[in-house]
Amino acid sequence: MTFLSKLPPALRVSVWLVIMPLLMAAAGAWVWHANRADIFVPTAAEQRQIDRLESILDDIRGNPRASVTVDGRRYGNPLATQMVERRLRELRHETARDSTVRALAPWARGAGLVAVAIGIGAALIGLAGMIMVRLAARGALRSREKLLAAFSRWQTRLPRYLGVLLTLLTTGFLALTLVACIIGYEQVILSNGSGNAFKLHLILILAGGFLTWGSGLALFRLARTLKPQHEPMEVLGRDLSAAEAPGLWAFVRDLAAKVGTAPPDNIVLGVVSSYYVTAHDIVLKPHDKPLSGRTMHLPLSYMTLLSPQENTAVLAHELGHFVGADTEYSLKFSPIYAGMIATLMQISKRSDNEWAKPATAFTAYLIDSFDAAVKHWSRLREFEADKVAARLAGGRAVATSLVRITVLDEVVNDYLDRVARRPDEAGEDFIARLADAVGDAPLKAPNLSAEAATAHPLDTHPPTLQRMGAVGRPPTDDLIQEALAEPVNAEHQAWVRNLFADSQTLQAQLLADFKHVARENNAVRREMLTGLAAQGGDRVELYHSRWLVFLFGGLAAVFAFGTVFAFLGNLGKTPRESMILTAVAGGAFIAFFALFIVLIKARRRPFLVLSGGELLMPGLARAVAWGDIYNFEMTTSNATVTIKFNLNPRTPDHGRTGGYIPGFKYKNGRSQIVVTGFGVQGMSSDKLFALLEKYQTAAAARQELQRM
């Protein structure tokens, strides 16, 4: 499965939807051919032989002088009668068995034919689906309307299409399971097959039943998963009425009129996320207030850090998504696309989703095929919306808003993260506290050229460099410095406050909502972390395996005996050959005895000691804290286990102890510790990996609890 997951989507879906059904058809064709009717037609010679034996039996039964000749030897009664009766029973049993096989053959042929038909049919349906998706995706690159129409069709068609495919595969596996039962009955029960034959056919029957059950279960779950999902978006924020934000509503309505679109139905003010508009149904947290229609979300965090002109540019950009043909696309396509991705996530997220691989592979192929078109039109939408913003606010305001949001993103998110971790220390004035956080953080000019160079061609938004160039404002030094200057401006904050009837109360409510959600999340997270932290507290000592000591000790003893025997016994044809054999045996003895001594010494102390906070290793002067390890790798080779602990860059030198320590290395400028265990006493490599992972997770959980 891991190999298949690394294949490109087109090749991966071909394996599940074309190659696997064709293999099913090939198995069915073999069954159909192996059970053809002419194989089981009874011969006249068999019946004549039975008649002849019955006649002989009638003649010799009760006649003490009668005899029969078998393989050149003559047998008299009563042995002759017994031999004829035994042979007659064998022939009758074979005839009865053949009769049963003949009766079962049509069932086997029928099941094989069903598997052939289903396999070919499923492969053709899978191939047809792939071709239809590919052609529709090519058309979607030429027209946004074709993209919307194609995706709408597939949203309706996908449940039926996948349902038909999984139904066919389930039926095909059921047919092959029936074949396995029939063949097993014929060869094991009727033909008195061996124990190995019984095991083989039992495995085949169980495998077929398992595949049938699994694919049927996947079909049942898929039917539930692919039901239309109408889950609303959960948004943390407050729905603002015209009375609560008269200035903001007037500003947005005036801007919408200039853009040439209707104002949004709802304006939601939040503190997280960024500016966006959506037509999804929404549930406002933490009060579970539902909203429908077109909604504009505004983040108070960024609004207070942008100038009025930059806020105008951003809001005009968002409203620009509702202009002309973009309106239908925004309202209809985005929910469909999001729903399709949600469907894929729901199918994939189950721990037992192996049976749904054909459905997962095709859904991923569908999304991947349309992805280029989706991103293409989304990027064009962003350019068009930027043009609207530049027309109303000026290209310079568009450019500086893009740069300012980019450089402020990390600072704002860090501040919100601190508030979320410790909400009781966040105070009450959100705007003032955020302004202090931004004022204390030096803003750095963004590397827009690097962003453009590393931008993926399928990114939804074009690189900032391209967007700035499209509005006629390339990123000059003056423009960048203007965007970085005075992120905290009293006049800008006053302008934002005047948009609301009571900004102080409103921001206090927003902050209280944010704290409330943070406390709930922290309580859940704290409970989870506490459970994880408790898993890795005991001290565990890991020793080299004992059996290697016995192995090398035994080999040393064998070669010691061989050395003496070769020396005293003159095994070679010449004295020279005897000396060579003695030297080879002696060298092997020395090597294995040295390994034996090394392992004896190594086993006197553990090669690794795990505790809740740190690891102890014989080769280090100081213990290694779990927090100093950012990851570890483990490999096994023959009887050895090698663990590579990769340390954080700023980890101090732990120092070396004196002397040679078997299986210990400090590598890569002391940024990596390599420990080799010559086997692990009482523990498999899988259990060792799980143990290390548990202790590292527990240490990270304790560290996270301290930060909360």
LINKAFEN-V683425 format. One record per helix or strand of 3 or more residues. SS is the DSSP state (H for helix, E for strand). FROM is the first residue (numbers start at 0). TO is the last residue. If there is no record, write none. Layout:
# LINKAFEN-V683425
ss->SS from->FROM to->TO
ss->SS from->FROM to->TO
This chain:
# LINKAFEN-V683425
ss->H from->1 to->4
ss->H from->8 to->33
ss->H from->36 to->39
ss->H from->43 to->59
ss->E from->66 to->69
ss->E from->72 to->75
ss->H from->78 to->141
ss->H from->143 to->189
ss->H from->194 to->224
ss->E from->232 to->235
ss->H from->245 to->258
ss->E from->265 to->269
ss->E from->275 to->277
ss->E from->281 to->284
ss->E from->288 to->290
ss->E from->294 to->298
ss->H from->299 to->302
ss->H from->307 to->319
ss->H from->324 to->347
ss->H from->352 to->392
ss->H from->394 to->420
ss->H from->422 to->424
ss->H from->429 to->439
ss->H from->447 to->453
ss->H from->463 to->469
ss->H from->476 to->483
ss->H from->489 to->496
ss->H from->502 to->535
ss->E from->539 to->541
ss->H from->545 to->568
ss->H from->574 to->601
ss->E from->607 to->609
ss->E from->613 to->615
ss->H from->625 to->627
ss->E from->628 to->636
ss->E from->639 to->646
ss->E from->663 to->666
ss->E from->671 to->676
ss->H from->684 to->706
